[in-house]
């Protein structure tokens, strides 16, 4: 049996914040029909069949509140997802840089195979895996790398622009990008261009330009994660 995945303190805080957004009345639990919204709020989108399986599992194990899910139960589910075979398979595929679009899940209830969207697959990947992929891709393109999602260079949007250009070579017009002694306005213009170009090459980016300028780690992570999903389609 696989070991139960651990959840870091930062992840726990993020999950608690997501739970609070759904548990607006602070009851300490949410309805099972709110699980889909909860996983989206936690940046862990799941296909409908997986939500139904989770609800069935909670019901079969005698959840404390019938038709309701406590925070502890939610955390238990997340740990299970992080250590699931789906996560393992996806990590292996990323390490090999192959077969990403073929990774899928199989419903235990129906035996039907269900494909995951690129964003759903990335939801199972760790921050370190994303950073490693980003840096490998940038290095292969002869561009600079980042130390993580708090890297100060991200405020210029250059790492994002370079990654977009590495994914789709020649798409970035560097003559439109300011690179030296940037003012706040120039940083914002770079960020707007980066977000616009990310979407133009087919990446689902929900972050705002200000998130890059202010280097908000959580939102920066979503930008790189979605670019990773887009980039893996080239493999």
ChimeraX attribute file (.defattr): number of C-alpha atoms within 10 A of each C-alpha:
attribute: neighborCount
match mode: 1-to-1
recipient: residues
	/A:1	3
	/A:2	8
	/A:3	9
	/A:4	14
	/A:5	14
	/A:6	13
	/A:7	14
	/A:8	9
	/A:9	9
	/A:10	9
	/A:11	12
	/A:12	13
	/A:13	12
	/A:14	16
	/A:15	23
	/A:16	16
	/A:17	14
	/A:18	18
	/A:19	25
	/A:20	19
	/A:21	15
	/A:22	18
	/A:23	18
	/A:24	11
	/A:25	10
	/A:26	11
	/A:27	9
	/A:28	14
	/A:29	21
	/A:30	23
	/A:31	14
	/A:32	20
	/A:33	14
	/A:34	14
	/A:35	21
	/A:36	17
	/A:37	17
	/A:38	22
	/A:39	19
	/A:40	13
	/A:41	18
	/A:42	18
	/A:43	19
	/A:44	19
	/A:45	21
	/A:46	20
	/A:47	14
	/A:48	11
	/A:49	17
	/A:50	17
	/A:51	18
	/A:52	17
	/A:53	14
	/A:54	17
	/A:55	18
	/A:56	13
	/A:57	13
	/A:58	21
	/A:59	17
	/A:60	9
	/A:61	8
	/A:62	9
	/A:63	15
	/A:64	12
	/A:65	13
	/A:66	11
	/A:67	14
	/A:68	19
	/A:69	22
	/A:70	19
	/A:71	16
	/A:72	12
	/A:73	15
	/A:74	21
	/A:75	16
	/A:76	13
	/A:77	14
	/A:78	20
	/A:79	16
	/A:80	17
	/A:81	17
	/A:82	19
	/A:83	16
	/A:84	16
	/A:85	13
	/A:86	17
	/A:87	20
	/A:88	14
	/A:89	16
	/A:90	22
	/A:91	19
	/A:92	13
	/A:93	16
	/A:94	18
	/A:95	12
	/A:96	10
	/A:97	13
	/A:98	16
	/A:99	15
	/A:100	22
	/A:101	18
	/A:102	11
	/A:103	18
	/A:104	16
	/A:105	18
	/A:106	14
	/A:107	14
	/A:108	11
	/A:109	11
	/A:110	8
	/A:111	9
	/A:112	11
	/A:113	11
	/A:114	15
	/A:115	15
	/A:116	19
	/A:117	15
	/A:118	22
	/A:119	21
	/A:120	18
	/A:121	23
	/A:122	25
	/A:123	19
	/A:124	21
	/A:125	17
	/A:126	13
	/A:127	17
	/A:128	11
	/A:129	15
	/A:130	23
	/A:131	20
	/A:132	16
	/A:133	20
	/A:134	23
	/A:135	20
	/A:136	14
	/A:137	21
	/A:138	22
	/A:139	14
	/A:140	10
	/A:141	15
	/A:142	11
	/A:143	16
	/A:144	15
	/A:145	19
	/A:146	17
	/A:147	11
	/A:148	18
	/A:149	23
	/A:150	17
	/A:151	14
	/A:152	15
	/A:153	18
	/A:154	24
	/A:155	25
	/A:156	28
	/A:157	27
	/A:158	21
	/A:159	22
	/A:160	27
	/A:161	24
	/A:162	22
	/A:163	28
	/A:164	28
	/A:165	21
	/A:166	21
	/A:167	22
	/A:168	15
	/A:169	11
	/A:170	10
	/A:171	14
	/A:172	19
	/A:173	11
	/A:174	13
	/A:175	7
	/A:176	10
	/A:177	19
	/A:178	16
	/A:179	14
	/A:180	8
	/A:181	9
	/A:182	13
	/A:183	11
	/A:184	12
	/A:185	10
	/A:186	17
	/A:187	25
	/A:188	21
	/A:189	19
	/A:190	26
	/A:191	26
	/A:192	18
	/A:193	19
	/A:194	25
	/A:195	23
	/A:196	14
	/A:197	19
	/A:198	25
	/A:199	15
	/A:200	11
	/A:201	16
	/A:202	12
	/A:203	22
	/A:204	19
	/A:205	17
	/A:206	12
	/A:207	16
	/A:208	14
	/A:209	21
	/A:210	16
	/A:211	18
	/A:212	29
	/A:213	24
	/A:214	16
	/A:215	21
	/A:216	16
	/A:217	16
	/A:218	14
	/A:219	18
	/A:220	23
	/A:221	19
	/A:222	22
	/A:223	24
	/A:224	23
	/A:225	28
	/A:226	23
	/A:227	26
	/A:228	23
	/A:229	22
	/A:230	20
	/A:231	23
	/A:232	18
	/A:233	13
	/A:234	12
	/A:235	9
